[in-house]
Amino acid sequence: MRMSELEYAAYQRRQGQLPTSADAVLAEAGLLEHLRALARRAGWLCFHTHDSRRSEPGFPDLVLCRPPNAHGPGRLLFLECKSSTGKLTAEQATWLSVLAQVPGIQARVVRPQDVGAIEAWLQGTDEERR
């Protein structure tokens, strides 16, 4: 479901302005919530399993899908959210590695210091990334 500009503005007021500097310190849960808001604002569909205890270990935190549009072909992203210093588990690394080998799928780790670039990327205002 797309987030309107009014909904996004309300989200920003609730959260305060998210820092985008390389020194940003943000818990993984806050990063995940912020990325979901950015993605919805840009028209992406978002999926996150809220309780992963019964899910396959290591599956990425966030799945985003964008249909083809004026910015280019459709895209399917698998994102693992980590704090600035968070480390991947062996299972997370395996999932990301295997998914990244599938044509047309992008899988990566995202961190708070990446927020500015991710926002431009989700909005389609920078060139398609790897």
N, C-alpha and C positions, 0 to 999 in steps of 0.2 A: 504494500500500500504506500503510495507516494505521500510524503509529508509536505504540507503546504508551507509557504514562507511564514505565515502566522504561527503555525505549529512549531516550526523550527525556531522562530524568535522566542516563543514561550519556553521551548526546551533550553535555549541559551540562557534565558533569564533564570531558570531553575538551577542550572549548572554553574553559572558564572562563565566568563570567557575562558575557554580552554587554552592553556599556554601552548605555543607551538615552537618554542626554542628547543635547542638540543639539550638544555638542562632540565627540560620538563620531567617531573616525576609524577607518575600517574599509575594507580593500581590497574591491573589488567581488566577488572570489571568496569571501571570508568572508561577505559579506552574502548572496550567492546561497545558500551552504550553509546559513546560518542560516534564511533564508526557506523553504527546502525542508524543513528540520526542523520549523519552526513549522506549515507547511501540512500536512505528513503527520500531525503530532500532532492537527490539527483535522479530519482525514479527507478532505483534498483529494488528488486525483491530481496528480502533478507530472511535468513534462517539461522537460528541459534538454538541448540538444545539446552534448555534451562537446567535440567538435572541429568548430567551425563553419567551418573553412576551405573546405569544399565546399558550404556552405549559402548561401542568398540573403543578400547583405550587408544588415546592419541589422535582421534579424529579432530580436525580443525574446529576452532571455536565458531567461526562464522562462514556461511556460504552466501555469496551474493550473485545475483543473476540480472543481467541487463539485456533486454531484447534489442535487435538491430534498430538503429535510429540514425539521425543525421550525423552523429559523431562517429559512426562506424558499425561494424558487425556486432552481433550479440556477444556477450562475454559471460564467462562463468569463473568465479573466483572462490578460492578456499583460503581463508586467512586465519592464522594462529596469532592471537594477541598475547604479547609479552610485555612486562615492565621494561624499563630501560636496561636493566641488568638480568632479566629473567632468562633462563636457559631451557632449551627444548628437552623433553624426555626422548628416549630412544624411539618410543612408539610415535611421538609427534614428528620426529625427523623422518621416520619411515613413511608415514602418510604423506607428508609434504613432498618428499622425493618421488614417490610413486605417482602422485597426482600431477606433479610438474612434468612428468614424462608423457602425459596424455595430450595429444594435439588439441589445441583450442582451450585448454584449461590453464589457469594461472593459480599457483599455490605459493604462499610465502608467509614469512613472519612479519608482523607489523609491531612497531613500538611507538611510544608517545612522541618521540622526536621526529617521527615520520608524518605526523598529522597534517601539516601544511601541504606536503607533496601528495598525500593520499586524498585530501579534499579536492585538489586540482585534478587528480587522476580520476576520481569518481565522477566529477562533473564533466569530464571529457575535455578539459581546457588545456591539457598537456598531451603530448603524443602518446600513442599506445605504448605501454611498458612491456618489456620482455615477455 
